[in-house]
Each structure stands twice: as C-alpha cells, then as structure tokens.
Amino acid sequence: MREFLARGYAAILTCIEEAHADPTWLGAPLTEELIVAFEQAGIDPCGERGEYHTFVYAGPLFSSPLAVRLGERLFLSGFQLIDIQSVPHT
C-alpha cells in the first residue's frame, strides 16, 4: 500500500469489516497515517483478509482523477459500505 501511494495513486475506503476496522475510516482517503492505524489495529495493510476495500479514483494510469462524492452508508452482515457516486463534468 505504501508503494501504491508512493506511485501517486489515490483511493478511498468503501467497505470496512465492523469486527476489525474503525467505522470512522469508511469514506476516508487511503493515507500513510491510515496504513499505520491498520497496522496498530492488527489489520493487514493491504486488506488481504477482507478488513477493508477501496475505490481507486486517481493515479498515473488515469488521464485525470475521477470526480466522485460519497453517498449513503449501508450496513450489511458485519460490514459497512459507502456508496460512491460520480460527479457530472460541467
């Protein structure tokens, strides 16, 4: 994840497992500070055990960052998810 960030990619957390992740992380941008918080909580920094999922919206392979906004928070069998909505270009 650190290499991902160092390469210029940007992501937000779109799903967290309630048993392992802090609910305030949902919808947060993936940062070095958040990776440290994952490690302190015993969460795999890459989310390899399903503790969290992300949406990548910017990076070197993108022609421009995707414009998105956070929508409704959903609760589903031990997980919290947040809806990602595209923002129309004007």
Phi, psi and omega in degrees: 000325178295320177295319176305311179293318181298331179281357175097013178275155178226139181214160173235150179283124183250349181206136174228148174272119186301328183291339185237334188252151176285126181301336179290346179286337183298125182086358181279151174288146176286120182226169175301319180297322178290322177298318177298317178298321176302309183299318179295330179273000180079020180266136175302127183303335179266000181068027186294345177257017176081015182292334178202161175224155183232167171237120180272125184240355180203154177165176184301333180274355179269140176288331173199157179298146175283134178273116181224161172224156179278140180249221185288141173273133182240150179240128186212105172044059177087005179235152169242137180232156175232134180288137176250126182242139177284148177255121181299141175284138179247000000 
